[in-house]
Amino acid sequence: MLFRLAYRFSYLVLLGSGRVAARLAADFRVLAHAGERLGPLTVVLQVPVFLCWILVRPVSLAAFSACSVLAPKLRLPGPSA
């Protein structure tokens, strides 16, 4: 029961942090393409996006690792042959 609860929690954290990390990466790329219009301001705008991504990405990777470790423990034994 504890493994199941831990797996569900880590899965929800994985979904949430993965979405946030993907959105931040997309925003970073959009800002990079806007460099022609914004000039040096682009780098200033990319710094906070990059710092947020640096914080969110390890959370996403840790949640993925937790899901990977807990998933085999939740498998029910199959029918015996």
Buried (B, 14 or more C-beta within 10 A) or exposed (E): EEEEEBBEBBBEBBEBBBEBBBBBBEBBEEBEEBBEEEEEEBEEBBEEBBEBBEEBBEBBBBBBEBBEEBEEEEEEEEEEE
